[in-house]
Amino acid sequence: MGMYLGLDAGGTGTRCWVADETQVLGCASIGTVKIMAVGEEVATERLKRVITEAAKKANVPLDSITRTCIGLAGNSSHAVCQWAERTIASVASGEIIILGDEEIALEAAFQGGPGMLVIAGSGSNVMGRCSDGTRVTAGGYGPMVGDEGSGGWIGIEALRAGLRARDRGVSTCVLREIEDFWELDDLGELVARANQRLRPDFSELCMVVATCADGGDALAISVLERAGEELASQVSLVISKMKALSTCKVQDFSQLAFTGNVLGKIPRVRRSMEAHLSAMMPELKFADKPVEPLEGAVWRARKG
């Protein structure tokens, strides 16, 4: 019986499943292994540890692994792919498949078939796949130049909108709640933190904004609704690109799956996205719950 590793190495955390042909036997999680965030030494130690811990819980020796599939944030970098392959090979046997974290989520949703997936976590992007396997994407360019509608985008936009509101004398609880979350004493400290050389994790502010919105704060509600609109715009672009392909069928872009904490835990963003898309494409069908990317990683590891 084959033994398989599935890894989801996103921007905020890393998870590993150990599975046989039919079931998951063990799992483990650890912080992000994104080299740009934590450096290669820390990333290497974390990746090895999460694999080792999952295998230990599964009582599966790592020299018996048939195949590993990892969904890696930033997999477009050849150097990052080489690092991941080298690190995994140093602790586990077998073939190694390296995909983007969005690709394993797409596999979890459609298991090799056609469809579309929107990711909105710390970052954001959209991927579509046609029946012939052709893939198209939109977004995913990182927090400085992209990631519209993501947790990071929500955090930054809430700060910007909050500061503009303060200048205009408009009431909002957003700045005060962010100050409390960051354990700061005043606005000056808030501005300094937001502009410090080592960027804070703005994505962690998205749930602060969601709490303000749930309390009726108009500014927070507006930011979250705009996040949904931004995600809808990216999905719309992917649909347009799929329609332009002669090999793509209408049913290929008739289903939309989703994953990530923003869409999974902030219903207001998801409702906004779906409302904008339904207005453009009434026949589009939406998944009713987020996909589990690790299911896609394990599926692909089993498939080869």
N, C-alpha and C positions, 0 to 999 in steps of 0.2 A: 504494500500500500504506500502511495506517495505521501510525502510530507511537504507542506508549503508554508512560506512566510508571506504575509501581506503587510505592507507598511504604508501609512499615510503620514507624510512629512510635510505638514502645512506651515504657514507662517507663524503660528502661535503655539503649536505643539506637535508631538510625534507619537503615533500609536502603532502597535505591532500586534498582529494576530498570528498564531500558529494553528494550522488546520491540517486535517487529513483529507480524504476524498469527499467526505460527507459532512463534517462538523468542525467547529472551532474548538480547539483543545486548550488554548491558553492565550492570555493577552497581557499587555503592559503598555504604559504610557510614560512620557517624559516631556521635557520642554522642547522648544523648537531646535531643529538642527540646521536652520538656515545660516549659512556661513557668514553672510553679510551682517547678520544680527548678533551672532555670538562668537564668531571666529572659528577657524578650522579645528583648533585643538579641542575646544569645548564641544563642537558639533560632532567630531569623531568619537569622543568619549561617550556622548549621549546616544549616538546611533548604535554603537556596540552594546551599550548597557541595555537599551530597550529590547534589542533582539535577544540578548542573553537572558534577561528576566522573563520574557514571554516564553522562551523555550523551557526554562526551568519550571515555570508554572504548568506548562503542558507536559512536562516529563518527557520531552523529546530531545535527543542529542542533536546538536547542530550539524554534525557530520552526516546526518541522515536526511537533510533537507534536499528535496528534489528540485525545487525552483522557488525563487523569490521574485515578487513584483513590488516595486516601490513607486508610489505616487509622490513626486518630489516638487515642491515649490521652487521655481527657478531652474527647472530642468532644461531650459533652452540654452543654458551655458554648458559648453562642452566640458569645461574644467570641473564644474559641479557634478556632471554625470560621471566623469572619471573618478572623482573622489568618492561618490556614493558606491560605485561598483567596487572600487578597491577596498573600501571600508567593510562592506557586506561580505566580500570574498574572504576577508581576514578572519571572519568568525563563523561563517556558514558555508556549507557545500552547495553545489548545484548551480543551475543556470540563473542568471539575474536579468530581469526585465525592468527597465527604467522608463517610466512614463511621467507625464505631468500630473499634478494632483487633480486637475480638472478631468483628465482622461480616465482615472480610476473611478471618479464619481460618475462619469458618463457610462462606463461599463456597469457600474452598480445599478444604474437606472434602466439600461437597455440591453445589457449583455451582448454586445456586438452588433445590435440592430440600430436602425435609424432613430433620430430624435434630437431634442435640444436640451441643454442643461445650462442653468444660470447659477453661478457661485457668488455668494455674497457673505464673506466672513471678514477677516481683517483686510482682505483685498477683494477684488471682484473681477470676473470675466465671464464670457458666454461662449459655449461651443455647440456646434451643430454637426450631425453626421448624416450623410445620405445613405441610401440603400446600397450603393456601390462602394461604400467605405470612405468616400471623400469627406474631409472635415473642413469646416470653416470656423473662424473665431472672431471675437471682438473683445477689446479691452485686455486687462491683465498686465498693464504696463507699470505697475508699482505706484506707491503713494505720492510721489512727487509729480508725476505726469499723467496719472490715470487712476484706476480703481474707483471710478465713480459709483456711488451708491453703496460702497462698502462701509464696514465699521470705522475704518480710518477716515474715510471721506466724511461720514456723519460727525465724527468728533471734531474735525477741523472746521467743517461748515457751521456746526453749532457754536464754536468759539467765535468765528468770524461774525456770524449773525448776532450773537450775544453782544459783542463789542460795538457793532453798528447800532444795535438797539439802545445800548447805554448812552452812546453819543447823542441819540435822538430823544432820549428821555422816555423810551418805551419800556414798560415793565416786563421782566422775564425772570424766571428762577434759574435759568440755565447756568449763568456765570457763578452764582452762589453755590449751586450744587456741584459744579466742577471744582470750585475752590475746596469745598468740603471733601470731595472724593480724593483730591490730590493732597489734602491736609495742608492747605496754604492759608495764610492769614489775611491777605488782601489782594486787590486787583493787580498791584504792581508785581507781586510774586507770581500771580497767574500768567501775566504777560511774559515775564522772564522765563518761566518754565516752558511755555509754548514755543519760545524762540531760542531756547538753549541749543548749543552746538550738537549735543547728543540728543537727538529727537526723542521726545516722550512717545509712548505707545498711544497714539490718539484713538486707536480702535477700541481701547478699553473704556472710552467715554460714551460709546454708543448706548450702553444700557442706562447710563445716567440720563442721557437725552430721552430715552424711552420712558423712564420713570417720570420725568418732567411732563412729557406728552400725556401720559396716563393721568396725570394730575390736572390736565386741561391747559397747559402752557401753550399758547398759540404759536410762539416761535419754534418750540420743540416739535410740535405737530407739523409745522411747515417744512422743517428740515427733513423729517422722516418721510413725508409725502414726496418731497423732491427726490429723496434717495430712491424711492420706488419708481419715479418717473425716469431717473437716470438709468436704472436697470432695464426698464422697459425699452428705452432707446437703444441700448446695446442688443437686446433680444431682437428688436425690429431690424437692426442692421444685419444680424446673422440671418434672419428670415429672408431679407432682400438678397443677400449673397447666395443663399441656397436656391432661391427662385431663379437666379440668373444662370444656374448650372443646368445644362441640358439633360444631365443624367439624374437629376434630383426630382423625386416625385412629390406630389402635394402632401401625401401622408407622412413624408419624411420630416416635415416641419409642422406637424399638427399636434405634437405633444411636447410639453415643457416640464422638465424635472428641475428640482432645485436642491441646493445644499448650502451649508454655512449658517452661522449663528444669527446673522442679520435677518435672513428670511425665515429661519427656523424659530427664532425667539422673539421677533418684533413683528407681530401680525400687521401693524399699521403699514409697514414698508411693503410687505407682501400684498396686502389689499390694494395699495396704490399701484404697484407694478401690474397686478392682474387687471385692474380697472382700465389702465391706459392701454394694455395689450388687447383686451376684449373689445375696446372701442375701435381698434385698428383691424382686428382679426377675430370676429365673434366665434368662429369655429375652433379656435385654439383651445386645447384641453390642458388643464393644469393638474399636476400631481397634488395630492392632498396631504402629503407629509414629506419631509426631507429624505433624501437617499443617504445611505451609510456608505461613504467612499471605500471603507475597508472591505466591504462585500465585493466591490469591483476589483480590488487588488487581489483578493483571494481567488475570485473567479478567473481572473486573467492568469494567475500563477498556475492554477489547475489546468487551464486550457493550453498554456504554452504559447 
